[in-house]
């Protein structure tokens, strides 16, 4: 690996680690300080989030949603009925990030059959009125912290 590329990857990972706040473990709810388009590239967020599960990480898919969908996601486990359609969820976080600041992370091997147990985590970026205090309060309200 070229030294410049390696340095950029390490910078991205360090930036993402410094911005991550884990608010709940199951499902894993992470608040990312700042907005999606600044700082670490999506691959760094994806790598850190998946590695946070340790060796037991299931194969996952990502789906973005608007800020207004956060309570629905936490209450139901998804913002809209899961499907296997190519545009509903994505294997790469980068593709889901364009859909909104609430990134839902689903077990790929259970989509769409086992909707009640699909959601393994949510990554929330501080955008559109979402902030650490507010998201923490919502997480507590749902008894997830």
N, C-alpha and C positions, 0 to 999 in steps of 0.2 A: 504494500500500500504506500502511495506517495506521502511524504511527510506533511505536505500542505493539506491533503485530504484527511489524513489521520488527525491533524490538529483541529480541523473544522469539525470532525465528528466528536472529538473530545469536548470542544467548546459547546456544541449543541447539547450533548448529554449533561454537562455541568449546568448549563442554562436551565434545562428542563428540570433537573433535580432541585435546583434552588427555587424554582417556581411551583413545585408540587406540594400540595397539602392533602394528605389522606384524611378524609372525614369519616369514612366507614370502611369496614373490611369485607362485609358480605351483604349485598353486592359491594364490590370495591368502588367507592366514590372518591374521586380525586378532583380537587379544585386546582386549576392552573392559573396562577396569578398572571394577569395580562391577557392580551388578545391572541387569537390564533395566528395572525399574520406577522407577529413580531417574535424575535428570538429564535428558539430552537426550531429546526425543521420537523415536519410531521414524523419522519422516521425515528427521530430521537424520542419523541413522545410515545410512539408505538412500542419501541424497544423497551423503554423503561416501564411502561404500563404492563406489558406482557411479562417482563422479568420479575415484576413485583409479586407474581403468583408463585415464583420459584419453579421447580421442575414440573409441577403439576398443572402447568398452564394448558388449558384445552385449546383446540383450534378455534379462533375467534373471527368474527366479522364485525365491522363498524358501521354505524348509521348516525348521521348528524340530524339535529332537530333545532328549531328555534328556542330561544330562552323561555318562552311561554309554555313549552312542553315539559319542563323539568318536573313539575308536580305530577303530571300525568305519567311520566316515565317511572317515577318513584312509586306511584300508587299501583299502576298496572303492570309495570315491567317493560313497557314499550310505548311509543307515541302513536303508532298505527300498526294494525295487524301484520305480523311478520309474514313475508312470502319468500319464495325462492327466486323471485324475479331479479334480474341482473341489476336493476337500479335501486332496489330496496336497501340492500346492505353491501358492504365492500370488504374485500380482504385487506385493503390498505387504508390506514387512517387518513392519509392525504385525501383520498377520494370522498370520505365522509365529512371532512372538515369544511368543505365548501357548502354543506347543507345547513350548518348552524353551529352555535357554540356549545350545545349539549350533545356530546358524543356518547351514544349507547354502544356497549360492547356485548355481543351475544355469542353464545356457544354455537359455532357453525354446525356441529354434528346434531344439534337439536332443532335447528330451524327448518320449517316453521311448526313442526309437530308438537313440541313440548313447550308451548309459549310460557307457561307458568314458571319454568325453570331455565329459560334461555338467558336472561340477563345476568352477566357476571360482573358488570361494572359500568360506571358512567364517568366520563371525563368532562368537566365543566370549565369553560374558559370565562374569564371575567369580561363579559360583553353584554350589551343590551339590558343593563340593570342588574346583572348577576354579580355578586361580590361575596367575599369570604363570609362575612357575618350573616348575610341573607341565606346563602346556600347552607351554611352550618345550621341555621335555625330550621330550615325546611327538612334537612336530614334528621334532626332531632324530632321534629313533628311527626315524622313517619317511623320513629323508633329504630332508626338504623345506626345511630352512633353508639 
